[in-house]
Amino acid sequence: MSQSDSQATPLVAHRNQTPDAIAPDGSEIRLLIDERHLAQRASLCEVNLPPGQVSRPVRHRTVEEIWYVLEGHGRVWRSDPESVSHSGNQPKETVDVGPGDALTIPSGWSFQFSADAQTPLRFLCYTNPPWPGPEEAQPAGAGGLGEATV
């Protein structure tokens, strides 16, 4: 690798103090690993939802995510698109999460999350394939955690 290649490709990612973006669900995003770091099949970001807030319910068209909770406590609602009831209501699967917990958001599933009143909910989000942009997330109608606050 030439000197110019190593200068153009950061070998280590550094977390920005301020968010790089606001996700379609309303949470704060800090980009960690993506194509800038030669990642071609996945990406990694840190997600932050302020204390007491509820995200907007969304559904991803093509990506799968793995979340690992770093800080705070909250709730995550997920809904499998294959198990929609005859009445049109999506079944609710709601779990409590805290530091050290990990979960998946499969492609096509609707989801929504919230942070408890005392601390932000902060987690790592591994996305495969890499996050293609905000058009990936589609509104999912009513979520299982109530009205969004972000």
C-alpha positions as CSV (number, residue, x, y, z in Angstrom):
1,M,0.0,0.0,0.0
2,S,1.4,3.4,-0.9
3,Q,1.6,6.4,1.4
4,S,-1.2,8.1,-0.5
5,D,-3.5,5.0,-0.1
6,S,-3.0,4.8,3.7
7,Q,-3.8,8.6,3.9
8,A,-7.0,8.2,1.8
9,T,-8.2,5.1,3.7
10,P,-8.6,5.6,7.5
11,L,-7.4,2.5,9.3
12,V,-9.3,3.2,12.5
13,A,-12.7,4.8,12.8
14,H,-13.3,7.5,15.5
15,R,-16.7,8.2,17.1
16,N,-17.8,11.8,16.4
17,Q,-19.0,13.8,19.4
18,T,-22.0,15.0,17.5
19,P,-24.4,12.9,15.4
20,D,-23.5,12.4,11.8
21,A,-27.2,11.9,10.8
22,I,-30.7,11.5,12.1
23,A,-32.1,8.1,11.1
24,P,-35.5,7.8,9.5
25,D,-36.8,6.5,12.8
26,G,-35.7,9.7,14.6
27,S,-32.6,8.4,16.5
28,E,-29.1,10.0,16.4
29,I,-26.6,8.1,14.3
30,R,-22.8,8.2,14.6
31,L,-21.1,6.5,11.6
32,L,-18.3,4.2,12.6
33,I,-17.4,1.7,9.8
34,D,-18.5,2.0,6.2
35,E,-17.1,2.2,2.7
36,R,-14.7,4.8,3.8
37,H,-12.9,2.1,5.8
38,L,-13.1,-0.5,2.9
39,A,-16.2,-2.3,4.4
40,Q,-18.0,-3.6,1.3
41,R,-20.5,-6.0,2.8
42,A,-21.5,-4.4,6.1
43,S,-21.5,-1.2,8.1
44,L,-21.4,-0.3,11.8
45,C,-22.9,2.7,13.6
46,E,-23.8,3.9,17.0
47,V,-27.4,4.7,17.6
48,N,-28.6,7.0,20.4
49,L,-32.2,7.7,21.5
50,P,-32.5,10.4,24.2
51,P,-34.1,9.6,27.6
52,G,-37.8,9.1,27.6
53,Q,-38.1,9.2,23.8
54,V,-39.9,6.8,21.4
55,S,-38.7,6.2,17.8
56,R,-40.9,6.3,14.7
57,P,-41.9,2.8,13.6
58,V,-40.1,1.8,10.4
59,R,-39.4,-1.3,8.3
60,H,-36.2,-1.9,6.3
61,R,-36.6,-3.0,2.7
62,T,-33.3,-5.0,2.2
63,V,-30.9,-4.7,5.2
64,E,-30.7,-6.9,8.3
65,E,-29.4,-5.4,11.6
66,I,-27.8,-6.7,14.7
67,W,-28.0,-4.5,17.8
68,Y,-25.7,-4.6,20.8
69,V,-26.8,-2.4,23.8
70,L,-24.0,-0.3,25.3
71,E,-25.9,2.0,27.7
72,G,-29.4,2.6,29.1
73,H,-32.5,0.6,29.2
74,G,-35.5,0.5,26.9
75,R,-37.9,-1.5,24.9
76,V,-37.9,-2.9,21.4
77,W,-41.0,-3.9,19.4
78,R,-40.5,-6.1,16.4
79,S,-43.1,-7.5,14.0
80,D,-42.6,-10.3,11.5
81,P,-44.3,-9.4,8.2
82,E,-45.2,-13.1,7.6
83,S,-47.4,-13.3,10.7
84,V,-49.8,-10.4,10.1
85,S,-53.1,-11.5,11.5
86,H,-56.3,-11.6,9.4
87,S,-57.5,-8.4,11.0
88,G,-54.5,-6.6,9.6
89,N,-52.9,-6.0,12.9
90,Q,-49.2,-7.0,13.3
91,P,-48.5,-9.2,16.3
92,K,-46.4,-7.5,18.9
93,E,-43.1,-8.9,20.1
94,T,-41.8,-6.5,22.7
95,V,-38.7,-7.0,24.7
96,D,-36.9,-5.1,27.4
97,V,-33.2,-4.4,26.7
98,G,-30.2,-3.1,28.6
99,P,-26.4,-3.1,28.5
100,G,-25.0,-6.4,27.2
101,D,-28.2,-7.4,25.3
102,A,-28.1,-8.2,21.6
103,L,-30.9,-8.7,19.1
104,T,-31.7,-8.8,15.4
105,I,-33.9,-6.8,13.2
106,P,-34.5,-9.1,10.2
107,S,-35.0,-7.6,6.8
108,G,-38.7,-6.7,6.2
109,W,-39.6,-6.6,9.9
110,S,-41.3,-3.5,11.4
111,F,-39.7,-2.2,14.5
112,Q,-39.8,0.6,17.1
113,F,-37.8,1.3,20.2
114,S,-37.8,3.5,23.3
115,A,-35.5,4.7,26.0
116,D,-36.4,4.8,29.7
117,A,-36.8,8.2,31.4
118,Q,-33.4,8.2,33.1
119,T,-30.8,7.5,30.5
120,P,-30.4,7.5,26.7
121,L,-30.6,4.1,24.9
122,R,-27.2,3.7,23.1
123,F,-26.4,0.7,21.0
124,L,-24.1,-0.5,18.2
125,C,-25.9,-1.4,15.0
126,Y,-24.2,-3.7,12.5
127,T,-26.0,-3.6,9.1
128,N,-25.7,-6.2,6.3
129,P,-25.5,-5.3,3.5
130,P,-24.2,-1.8,4.2
131,W,-26.7,0.9,4.9
132,P,-27.8,2.2,1.4
133,G,-29.4,5.5,2.6
134,P,-32.5,6.9,4.2
135,E,-34.8,5.5,1.4
136,E,-34.1,2.1,2.9
137,A,-36.4,2.7,5.8
138,Q,-40.1,2.8,5.1
139,P,-42.8,4.0,7.6
140,A,-44.4,1.0,9.3
141,G,-47.7,2.5,10.4
142,A,-48.6,2.1,14.0
143,G,-45.8,0.7,16.2
144,G,-46.1,-1.4,19.3
145,L,-44.8,1.2,21.6
146,G,-47.2,4.0,21.0
147,E,-46.8,7.4,19.5
148,A,-43.3,8.5,18.4
149,T,-41.8,11.4,20.2
150,V,-38.8,12.1,17.9
